[in-house]
Amino acid sequence: MGLRSKIGVAITVTAALVAVLMGLVVHQRTAANQLDAARDALDGRLVSAVEDHAAGTNWRPHTLVNPRRMPEPLRRAAERGKRATYLDDRGGDPTLWAASRLGNDIIVVKRPYNRETRNLRDLDDVLLVAGGLGTGFAGVVGVGLATVAGRRLNSSARIAERIAEGDLTARLRPRGGKDEIARLMEAVNSMADALAARLQAEREVTANISHELRTPVAGLVAAAAVLPEGRATEMVRDRVRRVSELLADVLEVARLDGDAERAETEVRALGELTRRAVRAAAPEQETVRVEVVRESLVETDARRVERILANLVTNAFRHGSAPVTVEVDGPVVHVRDAGPGFPHQLLHGGPQRFRTGSGNGLGLGLTIAAGQARVLGARLDFANPWDGGARATLDLSGSERLPDAG
């Protein structure tokens, strides 16, 4: 049930409860007032009947002297010398009685109570109709108000989803007012502004650092190439190579952040691309099992697909453990390892540069994979299966090409 329905139901139920309570109050007060008025009138008739009986004239209609049948509570009250009235609504038509004792006689008067009962029943019908109309009107007004509020909240949710997907230019447009929804819109816009500023600053820092390091790193590579052969030289060259690769990764992240990358597509077999990526990523002493459940042709940028899969396989060995399995099922590729699984923050927030779950490395591999997938228009998901390990899924369904007929 959506928010609009919940608000509408809440207002309708509240209006119905108010109508019922008001109806009960009006019914009870009207019934009490009617009974009091009828009792006062009948008591006046009883006083006159007692006076007539004392004077020896019993000519009034509905006056009874020592009747055999009368309500027992009224009889007991009269026998004790009290002047009392009693409404007998048992059985058929309701009757209002009044009785008083005069010497050894009990003087009784009575009258039908049908008219008051009908009036009360008619009042209940009017209250029921009025309550139903009031409840219906309140429900319509409630649904209308909830619809207006729901549209504003849905608009806010859509803009927030766009911001979460990376569109940092999306903003809400408050339509005036100082209610809670307007405050929510302003808060979302402020959050988006702060997030955009933070990401822009981070991108600028990444780009500036990487460009500033290009010349020193190039000098290190050239210097390492002319060192005399030896164990120390090999160690220096290995470290220089690692720094050079890291700089290349940082430069790639900076390019992906700039939104200037464009895919150069061609039709390729995804199974073939996967095998090439695995051969490039897996060290000689390590093996990766590649399973092609169903081959598929995809129109995509082969270089970027291989880059994504190579990073996923490398990450599986670096932060997971063997065996590593790569499964191609149509346009979908699953990379799975038997390690401890992806960290919680990655599953919920996606890859983040300069942060890894294990604390080792700068976390650029998965960041690059996610950026390349975004350029391709593909979907990259991360999950921890119930039976252990970690699984990364590259979905190229939007790029799948059916083979030509004939």
Legacy VTK file of the C-alpha trace (Angstrom):
# vtk DataFile Version 3.0
C-alpha trace
ASCII
DATASET POLYDATA
POINTS 406 float
0.000 0.000 0.000
1.435 3.352 -1.066
1.655 6.497 1.016
-1.325 8.031 -0.777
-3.514 5.046 0.057
-2.296 4.981 3.663
-3.056 8.671 4.197
-6.448 8.339 2.517
-7.348 5.309 4.610
-6.140 6.994 7.803
-8.209 10.129 7.172
-11.275 8.090 6.170
-11.038 5.855 9.239
-10.547 8.885 11.480
-13.577 10.624 9.960
-15.648 7.449 10.361
-14.650 7.137 14.034
-15.498 10.777 14.668
-18.871 10.329 12.946
-19.626 7.231 15.035
-18.652 8.942 18.296
-20.653 12.057 17.464
-23.613 9.898 16.472
-23.467 8.001 19.756
-23.279 11.226 21.763
-26.196 12.819 19.898
-28.231 9.616 20.173
-27.647 9.301 23.895
-28.335 12.959 24.658
-31.485 13.012 22.544
-32.772 9.793 24.090
-32.114 11.135 27.605
-33.787 14.481 26.885
-36.815 12.787 25.347
-37.193 10.459 28.300
-36.818 13.293 30.818
-39.469 15.371 29.069
-41.842 12.424 28.798
-41.328 11.539 32.461
-41.988 15.123 33.585
-45.201 15.247 31.571
-46.395 11.863 32.822
-45.467 12.755 36.398
-47.668 15.847 36.109
-50.524 13.676 34.947
-49.891 11.330 37.876
-50.102 14.193 40.369
-53.411 15.257 38.899
-54.682 11.662 38.931
-53.743 11.286 42.620
-55.545 14.521 43.446
-58.621 13.369 41.520
-58.579 10.012 43.308
-58.276 11.747 46.666
-61.285 13.892 45.721
-63.221 10.803 44.665
-63.268 11.524 40.914
-61.381 9.044 38.670
-62.449 10.239 35.258
-58.988 10.659 33.619
-58.162 8.191 30.796
-55.193 5.820 31.185
-55.543 6.112 34.988
-55.425 2.777 36.804
-56.075 2.036 40.451
-54.372 -1.020 41.901
-53.792 -2.640 38.506
-52.952 -6.327 38.526
-50.280 -5.980 35.863
-47.616 -3.349 36.085
-43.795 -3.360 36.016
-42.497 -4.943 39.188
-39.815 -2.290 39.890
-42.487 0.387 39.681
-44.790 -1.556 42.040
-42.046 -1.921 44.665
-41.246 1.802 44.493
-44.920 2.755 44.872
-45.435 0.393 47.773
-42.578 2.148 49.569
-44.470 5.410 49.156
-42.395 6.837 46.336
-43.725 8.561 43.260
-41.833 6.979 40.380
-41.781 6.572 36.596
-40.609 3.554 34.626
-40.016 2.915 30.915
-40.985 -0.632 29.998
-39.417 -1.430 26.621
-39.508 -5.194 26.933
-41.518 -7.233 24.521
-43.727 -5.246 22.133
-44.467 -1.544 22.108
-42.570 0.505 24.710
-44.737 2.016 27.455
-43.949 4.743 29.992
-45.478 4.178 33.425
-45.874 6.397 36.507
-47.209 5.321 39.913
-47.781 6.717 43.408
-49.384 5.434 46.591
-52.416 7.056 48.176
-53.478 5.315 51.353
-53.926 1.657 50.502
-54.292 2.322 46.784
-51.667 2.571 44.077
-52.530 5.125 41.426
-50.987 4.370 38.031
-50.919 6.265 34.723
-49.245 5.143 31.512
-48.799 6.199 27.932
-47.263 4.673 24.772
-43.662 5.594 24.060
-43.802 4.760 20.331
-43.567 8.333 19.090
-40.294 8.990 20.910
-38.922 5.658 19.740
-39.751 6.508 16.111
-38.221 9.953 16.472
-35.034 8.435 17.843
-34.939 5.903 15.007
-35.400 8.661 12.433
-32.602 10.627 14.104
-30.315 7.589 13.877
-31.050 7.310 10.143
-30.214 10.971 9.633
-27.010 10.612 11.637
-26.040 7.529 9.630
-26.523 9.287 6.302
-24.745 12.426 7.493
-21.883 10.391 8.932
-21.522 8.409 5.720
-21.509 11.560 3.578
-19.047 13.237 5.930
-16.773 10.204 5.916
-16.898 9.979 2.129
-16.121 13.682 1.768
-13.239 13.405 4.232
-11.919 10.385 2.338
-12.010 12.278 -0.988
-10.288 15.292 0.546
-7.737 13.022 2.234
-6.946 11.189 -0.996
-6.607 14.531 -2.784
-4.191 15.888 -0.203
-2.287 12.604 -0.147
-2.072 12.643 -3.956
-0.519 16.119 -3.948
1.936 15.137 -1.217
2.645 11.791 -2.926
3.488 13.456 -6.231
5.944 15.766 -4.513
7.528 12.854 -2.648
7.694 10.720 -5.824
9.385 13.594 -7.623
11.865 13.874 -4.765
12.500 10.122 -4.873
13.121 10.152 -8.640
15.586 13.021 -8.362
17.346 11.295 -5.459
17.623 8.111 -7.556
19.146 10.102 -10.419
21.662 11.624 -8.022
22.480 8.165 -6.641
23.040 6.921 -10.210
25.599 9.668 -10.791
23.581 12.548 -12.281
24.861 15.281 -9.988
23.106 17.991 -12.035
19.643 16.774 -11.015
17.873 19.121 -8.618
14.447 19.417 -7.047
12.319 22.497 -7.635
10.448 23.462 -4.443
7.154 25.194 -5.209
7.239 27.521 -2.241
5.959 26.847 1.223
7.734 25.863 4.386
6.215 22.457 5.018
8.169 19.272 5.677
8.241 18.239 2.014
9.683 21.605 0.969
12.336 21.239 3.656
13.075 17.728 2.367
13.531 19.064 -1.169
15.891 21.768 0.049
17.853 19.187 2.058
18.175 16.897 -1.001
19.398 19.803 -3.123
21.909 20.807 -0.443
23.101 17.200 -0.211
23.495 17.025 -3.994
25.453 20.290 -4.061
27.777 19.110 -1.314
28.231 15.708 -2.965
28.958 17.281 -6.358
31.497 19.650 -4.829
33.195 16.842 -2.944
33.383 14.554 -5.980
34.634 17.376 -8.181
37.360 18.186 -5.678
38.309 14.524 -5.482
38.453 14.252 -9.273
40.586 17.355 -9.548
42.981 16.047 -6.918
43.224 12.698 -8.696
43.813 14.309 -12.075
46.354 16.820 -10.765
48.353 14.240 -8.834
48.429 11.823 -11.756
49.550 14.490 -14.232
52.188 15.813 -11.835
53.580 12.298 -11.401
53.874 11.476 -15.093
57.228 13.168 -15.599
58.922 11.825 -12.431
57.687 8.312 -13.090
58.829 8.466 -16.708
62.238 9.504 -15.419
62.290 6.580 -12.995
61.462 4.128 -15.804
64.237 5.527 -17.980
66.727 5.476 -15.115
65.842 1.893 -14.150
66.393 0.772 -17.747
70.060 1.838 -17.724
70.984 0.347 -14.350
73.461 -2.527 -14.390
71.961 -5.985 -14.184
71.650 -7.511 -10.743
69.295 -8.466 -7.969
68.989 -4.902 -6.705
68.254 -3.663 -10.220
65.501 -6.235 -10.659
63.902 -5.110 -7.420
64.096 -1.452 -8.472
62.646 -2.204 -11.900
59.841 -4.216 -10.339
58.917 -1.339 -8.018
59.161 1.176 -10.849
56.921 -1.022 -12.999
54.394 -1.200 -10.163
54.449 2.588 -9.739
54.051 3.029 -13.486
51.051 0.685 -13.561
49.524 2.465 -10.584
49.973 5.819 -12.300
48.309 4.429 -15.423
45.362 3.295 -13.284
45.054 6.713 -11.651
45.145 8.404 -15.079
42.457 6.012 -16.300
40.264 6.845 -13.291
40.749 10.554 -14.039
39.679 10.034 -17.662
36.631 8.034 -16.621
35.693 10.757 -14.142
35.770 13.340 -16.914
32.856 11.730 -18.785
34.739 12.199 -22.051
35.262 8.490 -22.737
33.325 6.975 -25.638
33.002 3.310 -26.525
34.204 2.094 -29.949
31.881 -0.825 -30.613
32.218 -3.905 -32.751
30.476 -7.279 -32.782
32.493 -9.884 -30.897
31.913 -13.262 -29.252
31.794 -12.739 -25.497
33.320 -16.135 -24.726
36.387 -15.309 -26.806
36.785 -11.926 -25.114
36.520 -13.582 -21.723
39.234 -16.146 -22.465
41.598 -13.411 -23.693
40.977 -11.314 -20.593
41.601 -14.279 -18.288
44.843 -15.197 -20.053
46.057 -11.619 -19.657
45.070 -11.344 -15.987
45.933 -14.719 -14.438
49.595 -15.294 -13.501
51.278 -18.319 -14.991
51.244 -20.256 -11.720
47.561 -19.624 -11.195
44.720 -21.061 -13.203
41.180 -19.834 -13.767
38.389 -22.122 -14.894
36.428 -20.571 -17.771
33.010 -22.077 -18.529
30.997 -20.953 -21.551
27.460 -22.106 -20.810
26.029 -20.213 -23.771
28.006 -18.184 -26.292
26.682 -14.778 -27.270
27.546 -12.075 -29.772
27.731 -8.589 -28.285
28.188 -5.222 -29.929
30.570 -3.546 -27.535
34.039 -2.140 -27.008
36.207 -5.263 -26.777
39.114 -3.449 -25.106
36.937 -2.136 -22.317
35.222 -5.509 -21.772
38.613 -7.213 -21.481
39.768 -4.500 -19.083
36.724 -5.039 -16.852
37.068 -8.830 -16.769
40.842 -8.683 -16.227
40.344 -6.377 -13.244
37.658 -8.646 -11.805
39.879 -11.730 -12.118
42.870 -9.892 -10.659
40.758 -8.679 -7.749
39.498 -12.230 -7.166
43.070 -13.519 -6.758
44.325 -10.501 -4.831
41.504 -10.219 -2.274
39.818 -13.627 -2.572
41.184 -17.112 -2.971
41.225 -19.974 -5.456
39.472 -21.561 -7.145
38.371 -18.703 -9.389
35.622 -19.488 -11.883
34.536 -17.334 -14.823
31.199 -18.351 -16.314
29.788 -16.954 -19.572
26.036 -17.371 -19.887
24.849 -15.498 -22.955
25.543 -11.776 -22.496
26.269 -12.215 -18.775
29.662 -13.033 -17.233
30.070 -14.179 -13.614
33.477 -14.016 -11.892
33.499 -15.953 -8.642
36.127 -16.825 -6.042
36.189 -18.771 -2.769
37.434 -15.955 -0.555
35.789 -14.171 2.378
33.461 -12.181 0.120
33.097 -8.508 -0.688
33.058 -6.074 2.249
29.739 -4.675 3.416
30.475 -1.113 2.306
31.260 -2.224 -1.255
28.017 -4.197 -1.558
25.955 -1.196 -0.481
27.982 1.746 -1.776
29.800 0.300 -4.781
33.554 0.436 -5.450
35.338 3.477 -4.019
38.782 4.604 -5.024
41.535 4.543 -2.410
39.545 2.128 -0.255
39.576 -1.674 -0.132
37.931 -4.031 2.268
41.188 -5.728 3.206
43.110 -2.511 3.726
45.673 -3.507 1.037
45.939 -1.511 -2.180
44.169 1.613 -3.372
40.934 0.033 -4.568
41.352 1.267 -8.157
40.745 -2.042 -9.946
37.039 -2.301 -9.200
36.633 1.475 -9.547
38.027 1.245 -13.081
35.818 -1.764 -13.837
32.718 0.134 -12.679
33.731 3.198 -14.710
34.332 1.185 -17.873
30.992 -0.592 -17.415
29.321 2.811 -17.171
30.934 3.870 -20.457
29.658 0.672 -22.104
26.167 1.093 -20.686
26.573 -2.306 -19.011
25.619 -3.342 -15.504
28.215 -4.470 -12.961
26.926 -6.020 -9.741
28.675 -7.429 -6.682
27.268 -10.057 -4.323
28.236 -12.602 -1.700
26.455 -15.899 -2.520
24.832 -17.823 0.314
27.334 -20.697 -0.049
30.369 -18.434 0.417
32.862 -16.520 -1.668
32.351 -13.409 -3.777
30.677 -12.988 -7.164
30.953 -10.112 -9.628
28.495 -10.056 -12.543
28.954 -8.130 -15.795
25.675 -7.870 -17.693
25.902 -6.848 -21.364
22.293 -7.669 -22.207
21.784 -4.267 -23.812
24.622 -5.031 -26.272
23.618 -8.585 -27.246
23.314 -9.213 -30.988
21.232 -12.072 -32.325
22.926 -14.064 -35.088
21.717 -13.361 -38.616
19.079 -15.798 -39.887
20.098 -18.176 -42.632
LINES 1 407
406 0 1 2 3 4 5 6 7 8 9 10 11 12 13 14 15 16 17 18 19 20 21 22 23 24 25 26 27 28 29 30 31 32 33 34 35 36 37 38 39 40 41 42 43 44 45 46 47 48 49 50 51 52 53 54 55 56 57 58 59 60 61 62 63 64 65 66 67 68 69 70 71 72 73 74 75 76 77 78 79 80 81 82 83 84 85 86 87 88 89 90 91 92 93 94 95 96 97 98 99 100 101 102 103 104 105 106 107 108 109 110 111 112 113 114 115 116 117 118 119 120 121 122 123 124 125 126 127 128 129 130 131 132 133 134 135 136 137 138 139 140 141 142 143 144 145 146 147 148 149 150 151 152 153 154 155 156 157 158 159 160 161 162 163 164 165 166 167 168 169 170 171 172 173 174 175 176 177 178 179 180 181 182 183 184 185 186 187 188 189 190 191 192 193 194 195 196 197 198 199 200 201 202 203 204 205 206 207 208 209 210 211 212 213 214 215 216 217 218 219 220 221 222 223 224 225 226 227 228 229 230 231 232 233 234 235 236 237 238 239 240 241 242 243 244 245 246 247 248 249 250 251 252 253 254 255 256 257 258 259 260 261 262 263 264 265 266 267 268 269 270 271 272 273 274 275 276 277 278 279 280 281 282 283 284 285 286 287 288 289 290 291 292 293 294 295 296 297 298 299 300 301 302 303 304 305 306 307 308 309 310 311 312 313 314 315 316 317 318 319 320 321 322 323 324 325 326 327 328 329 330 331 332 333 334 335 336 337 338 339 340 341 342 343 344 345 346 347 348 349 350 351 352 353 354 355 356 357 358 359 360 361 362 363 364 365 366 367 368 369 370 371 372 373 374 375 376 377 378 379 380 381 382 383 384 385 386 387 388 389 390 391 392 393 394 395 396 397 398 399 400 401 402 403 404 405
